[in-house]
Amino acid sequence: MKTFFDKSIVILSLSLLISCNSKNETAKTTSAANSKDSAFVNGSPCDIKLSGIHFTKAVNGADTLIKTEAGEKIVFKAGEKSDYFSDPDGKLSNTTAPMLLSKIDNTKPFTLTAKVTPEFKAKGLYNAGVLYIYANDNLYQKFCFEQDERGNHRMVTVRTMGTSDDNNHDVVKEPSVYMKISSDTKTVASYYSLDKKNWQMVRLYKNNYPKEIWTGISTQCPVDKGTQSVFEEISLEEKSVSDFRLGI
């Protein structure tokens, strides 16, 4: 009886050990999938080539919502109540905005630039043309030319690390604006310009994104029944600005 009892204890211990290890591995896998340090895009492959950028991932059907016109102009539509935002209390959280994304090596410098012309309407609260840095739904930044609560059109940055912040910057009275996001691998900064020569920095922070990330364009329509933005002169270069304060 003693021998049988000892063997039973050993078998039970091994079973518990295997079970615990299995649970730990599952937990590790789940944790990795949800980690803010992992790049994961829940989108579909696409193949949209312009002279300055190649989009290979479409989120929320983005490739079905664009029209490419002469001069490499992209007219990018968004449907009703489409946004990307992780509200701190969860009430306004939404991940339905379409995005066209291009993969980049974040161990190298990069600069994404585009001329952006959103369709602003009387009821188009938070309508915007948007540039993105995206790792996953827990880690991204969007840079918007957006309509605010008072009907002003302004530059807005939203940085998400688990939940999203919301930062309103300068009001822009022109219908179009040049926007860019640049990184030297250590620092990320966002800029806008009216003439593509004089740049105003609106946000700067440490580059804490994974080695592989995505960047691209989007249109959002969080409140209204639909809108569109026009993107022109889109480029993605493997270099950064040389002066992070001046954006040149």
FENFENWO-V474009 format. One record per pair of residues at least 12 apart in sequence whose C-alpha atoms are under 7 Angstrom apart, sorted by the first residue. I is the first residue (numbers start at 1). J is the second residue. Records with the same first field share a line. If there is no record, write none. Layout:
# FENFENWO-V474009
I=J / J
This chain:
# FENFENWO-V474009
36=138 / 139
37=209 / 210
38=135 / 210
39=135 / 136 / 210 / 212 / 213
40=135 / 136
41=136
42=59
43=57 / 58 / 59 / 60
44=57 / 58 / 59
45=57 / 58
46=58 / 63
50=72
52=234 / 235 / 236
53=234 / 235 / 236
54=102
55=100 / 101 / 102
56=101 / 102
57=100 / 101 / 102
58=99 / 100 / 101
59=98 / 99 / 100
60=96 / 97 / 98 / 99
61=98
62=98 / 99 / 100
65=77 / 78
72=232
73=230 / 231 / 232
74=230 / 231 / 232
75=228 / 229 / 230 / 231
76=219 / 228 / 229 / 230
77=219 / 227 / 228 / 229
78=97 / 98 / 219 / 220 / 221 / 226 / 227 / 228
79=221 / 225 / 226 / 227
80=221 / 224 / 225 / 226
81=221 / 222 / 223 / 224 / 225
82=96 / 97 / 220 / 221 / 222
83=95 / 96 / 97 / 220 / 221 / 222
84=96 / 97
85=164
86=163 / 164
87=163 / 164
88=163 / 164
97=219 / 220
98=218 / 219
99=216 / 217 / 218
100=216 / 217 / 218
101=214 / 215 / 216 / 217
102=214 / 215 / 216
103=213 / 214 / 215
104=212 / 213 / 214
105=211 / 212 / 213
106=185 / 210 / 211 / 212 / 213
107=185 / 211
108=184 / 185 / 238
109=183 / 184 / 185 / 238 / 239 / 240
110=182 / 183 / 184 / 236 / 237 / 238 / 239 / 240
111=180 / 181 / 182 / 183 / 236 / 237 / 238 / 239 / 240
112=180 / 181 / 182 / 235 / 236 / 237
113=179 / 180 / 181 / 234 / 235 / 236
114=178 / 179 / 180 / 231 / 232 / 233 / 234 / 235
115=176 / 177 / 178 / 179 / 231 / 232 / 233 / 234
116=129 / 176 / 177 / 178 / 229 / 230 / 231 / 232
117=129 / 175 / 176 / 177 / 229 / 230 / 231
118=228 / 229 / 230
119=227 / 228 / 229
120=147
123=224
124=223 / 224
125=147 / 148 / 149 / 223 / 224
126=146 / 147 / 148 / 221 / 222
127=146 / 147 / 220 / 221 / 222
128=144 / 145 / 146 / 147 / 219 / 220 / 221
129=144 / 145 / 146 / 218 / 219 / 220 / 229
130=142 / 143 / 144 / 145 / 217 / 218 / 219
131=143 / 144 / 216 / 217 / 218
132=215 / 216 / 217
133=214 / 215 / 216
134=213 / 214 / 215
135=209 / 213 / 214
138=160 / 161 / 162
139=160 / 161 / 162
140=159 / 160
141=158 / 159 / 160
142=157 / 158 / 159
143=156 / 157 / 158
144=156 / 157
152=171
153=171 / 172 / 173
154=169 / 170 / 171 / 172
155=168 / 169 / 170 / 171
156=168 / 169
169=202
177=192 / 193 / 194
178=192 / 193 / 194 / 196
179=191 / 192 / 193
180=192
182=240 / 241
183=240
184=240
185=207
186=206 / 207
187=205 / 206 / 207
188=204 / 205 / 206 / 207
189=203 / 204 / 205
190=202 / 203 / 204
191=247
199=246 / 247
200=246 / 247
201=245 / 246 / 247
